[in-house]
Amino acid sequence: MDRTSRTFVAALAAFIAVLVAGTALAAGAGSSPAVVKVGSTGLGRVLVDAKGKTLYLWAHDRTAKSTCYGDCAEYWPPLITNGKPSAIGGANAKLVGTTRRTDGRIQVTYNGHPLYDFVQDTKPGLAKGEGLTGFGGRWDPVSAAGRAVQAPPAPTTPVAATIVSPGAGDSAGVGGTFSVNVSLQARTAAANSLLSGFSSAYNDPNAPSFHPGPNSAAPGLVVLLSTTPTVDGTPLQGPNTNLAGVFQINDITQAKGLKHTYNSWLVTVPGFFGKATQATLTVYAVTGTAPAVVTGAEKAISNVARETFSIAG
């Protein structure tokens, strides 16, 4: 065999070795049949996967065929199986089934519902996806009987907090900036007094009033962003930092006898709060003046509104 032939054979052998190794890795990734069992969460006993992570059904799925693809599947990964899935530890084997996704992978179903994980459930026992309505339908954990498990209704608060934007699953900052828009509304005329300190005002970014902490035009507003960094010697003290003080536009109206506030923040440097990463926005109202850094001891007068989105940069 001449030198050219030996070189070709060596190259071919190396290519085959790489191909075999890649095939082995692909086979090793998720090569085991999926497991469905029952685990404990704050909502009680629900279905979990082999790692103990909560499994969810999606109201948008009207049949056993999944309708969650693209960005939806990034936040809600389908439970994939390689082989026949099994039911153990309280799960009903008669309710376990499968459905083929458009990419050919096999997704596990339970009582006719395609099953999903949630990316923010980072350890067993969490059920942070319960009640979320991103991508067009409600998400709920699943009982051993195959039904949605929902938290009991929260007590009605005198003030309603709403996140207008960004919405669930949005990719904010695509154009270099993004806006955070929130609102508070008194539910009854008696609750108007809880918003009595709110006013219409422009918070100039060049003014001394523009900084993390409470907003003088919206004193009871609390706004938290999970990706807020800690910067020594500044008011930025991580995700518990109240960002209401950087909202530039604050407006208040009254319709049908009820006060309604609108608060807007134009984020001109989105990369400062993360880039190509997921973030959770939390908004609520407290009595009096909100703290600069939330401790958890504050008395909320509204519901706690949350949205999960991504910061594009």
Buried (B, 14 or more C-beta within 10 A) or exposed (E): EEEEEEEEEEEEEEEEEEEEEEEEEEEEEEEEBBBBBBBEBEBEBBBBBBEBBBBBBBEBBEEBEBBBEEBBBEBBBBBBBBEEBBBEEEBBEEBBBBBEBEEEEBBBBBBBBBBBBBEBBEEBEBBBBBBBEBBEBBBBBBBBEBEBBEEEEEEEBBBBBBBBBBBBBBBBBEEEEBBBBBBBBBBEEEBBEBBEBBBEBEBEEEEEBBBBBBBBBBBBBBBBBBBBBEEEEEBBBEBBBBBBBBBBBBBBEEEEEBBBBBBBBBBEEBBBBBEEEBBBBBBBBBBEBBBBBBEEEBEBBBBBBBBBBBBBB
